[in-house]
Amino acid sequence: MRRYLGLDPGTTGALALLTVADDGTQALSVTPTPCDWYQVGTGKRRRYAVARCADALGLLSPISLAYVELQSARPRQGVASSFQTGFGFGMWIALLTALRIPYAVIPPPRWRARVGLAASPKGTDKKVIKTAVRLAACRRFPAVPINLEHADAVMLAVAAALEHGLDDRRSA
């Protein structure tokens, strides 16, 4: 049995575990990123619940390989948002390292190509791209409810499995 983790490191992301049995059957579980809400001024913001993130990884172990989506600052992204993105990315890398879970950092175009998603033209709306990923995830796992925010994690797990020996000719 092999277990592949797809990790979308955002606060609205998820951990998706694809378990591939020796006979080729597959099972998928999706865990939303553990977060808490904090009061900030007149609004609320999501923050990583770091201890619960570590616990979530521990509960999913053993993991053969984790794929973590590469994160970077984006044009027109605010300072607080950029900081949160970098914090989450670093936190997940540190937790994977501390728990001795093997991982690879993979840029979005590479994992999207690996799972058969066409490259999006520059300037394509983010929601359009995410919807295409969700549709691909739902086609692959029709019995599993997959929401828009968690689709990247699901397909990252599939990409990890495909790049490391999953025979994609078998039905999911």
HELIX and SHEET records of a PDB file:
HELIX    1   1 VAL A   50  LEU A   60  1                                  11    
HELIX    2   2 VAL A   79  ALA A   98  1                                  20    
HELIX    3   3 PRO A  108  ARG A  114  1                                   7    
HELIX    4   4 LYS A  126  ARG A  140  1                                  15    
HELIX    5   5 LEU A  148  HIS A  150  5                                   3    
HELIX    6   6 ALA A  151  GLU A  163  1                                  13    
SHEET    1   A 5 GLN A  26  PRO A  32  0                                        
SHEET    2   A 5 ALA A  14  VAL A  20 -1                                        
SHEET    3   A 5 ARG A   2  LEU A   7 -1                                        
SHEET    4   A 5 LEU A  65  GLU A  69  1                                        
SHEET    5   A 5 TYR A 103  ILE A 106  1                                        
SHEET    1   B 2 CYS A  35  VAL A  40  0                                        
SHEET    2   B 2 GLY A  43  TYR A  48 -1                                        
END                                                                             
